[in-house]
Amino acid sequence: MMDFGIYIIITKPQLPYTTIAEKCVKNGIKMLQLREKDLSDKELVRIGREIKSITKGSETKFVVNDRPDIAVLCDADFLHLGQDDIAMEDARRVVGDMRIGLSTHSIEQAMAALAKNPDYIGFGPIYPTNAKAIPDKPVGTTLLKQVLAIAKIPVVAIGGIFPDNIEEVIDAGARNIAMVRHFMQTNEFDSRVLEINNLLNRVK
C-alpha cells in the first residue's frame, strides 16, 4: 500500500457527513474514516451507507472505526482498530479479507502492531490533544521518526497537529497525516485541504 497523504477522520463535524464525503471525493482524499463514539448503531449504519454510496468507485477509501460489524454492514473498504478494540485476529472472523489499520501510541505498540501485518498504522498523539475523551500521552516527533524508520507500511501521524506545527511532522518524515479538529471544526474544508496538500507535496 502506498502513502496516501491526508487522512480525514469524521468526528462531530461542522459540515454534514455527506458534504464531507463529497468534498473528499472531489479533492482526491484517499482515506476517509467515520469515527463517532456517541451515535447509535442504527445511526452509524445509516451514515456509513450514505458515505459509502458517495465514495464508491472513487479514489476515496471509506474506513469504519472500532466496529467490524458496522464495517461489514456499510461495505467499508477498511476497518480501523484501536488498542482497546477487538483483536485484529478476531476482527478477521467478521470482516474476512477487508483491509485493516491499527492505532498505536508507543514504540512498543507500533512494533507489536507491525508484526500483525496491518495495511497501515496510526501513531500518536504527536502533540497534546483533546480530540479524545481520555487522551494518550504525546509521543513527539523523535519517536515518530523511529517508527517511520522501521515501518514498511504507511504510518499516519495523528494528534494535536495544526498548520503551526505540521512542518515539524513533515520534517520528521511523515507523509500521511490526520488533523481531526482542523478539518472538522470549519466550513472552509476545501481551502484547508488545499493548504495541507501543498505542504505535503513540497517534499515529494
Rosetta blueprint (number, residue, H / E / L):
1 M L
2 M L
3 D L
4 F L
5 G E
6 I E
7 Y E
8 I E
9 I E
10 I E
11 T L
12 K L
13 P L
14 Q L
15 L L
16 P L
17 Y H
18 T H
19 T H
20 I H
21 A H
22 E H
23 K H
24 C H
25 V H
26 K H
27 N L
28 G L
29 I L
30 K L
31 M E
32 L E
33 Q E
34 L E
35 R L
36 E L
37 K L
38 D L
39 L L
40 S L
41 D H
42 K H
43 E H
44 L H
45 V H
46 R H
47 I H
48 G H
49 R H
50 E H
51 I H
52 K H
53 S H
54 I H
55 T H
56 K L
57 G L
58 S L
59 E L
60 T L
61 K E
62 F E
63 V E
64 V E
65 N E
66 D L
67 R L
68 P H
69 D H
70 I H
71 A H
72 V H
73 L H
74 C L
75 D L
76 A L
77 D L
78 F E
79 L E
80 H E
81 L E
82 G L
83 Q L
84 D L
85 D L
86 I L
87 A L
88 M H
89 E H
90 D H
91 A H
92 R H
93 R H
94 V H
95 V H
96 G L
97 D L
98 M L
99 R E
100 I E
101 G E
102 L E
103 S E
104 T E
105 H L
106 S L
107 I H
108 E H
109 Q H
110 A H
111 M H
112 A H
113 A H
114 L H
115 A L
116 K L
117 N L
118 P L
119 D L
120 Y E
121 I E
122 G E
123 F E
124 G L
125 P L
126 I L
127 Y L
128 P L
129 T L
130 N L
131 A L
132 K L
133 A L
134 I L
135 P L
136 D L
137 K L
138 P L
139 V L
140 G H
141 T H
142 T H
143 L H
144 L H
145 K H
146 Q H
147 V H
148 L H
149 A H
150 I H
151 A L
152 K L
153 I L
154 P L
155 V E
156 V E
157 A E
158 I E
159 G L
160 G L
161 I L
162 F L
163 P L
164 D L
165 N L
166 I H
167 E H
168 E H
169 V H
170 I H
171 D H
172 A L
173 G L
174 A L
175 R L
176 N E
177 I E
178 A E
179 M L
180 V H
181 R H
182 H H
183 F H
184 M H
185 Q L
186 T L
187 N L
188 E L
189 F H
190 D H
191 S H
192 R H
193 V H
194 L H
195 E H
196 I H
197 N H
198 N H
199 L H
200 L H
201 N H
202 R L
203 V L
204 K L
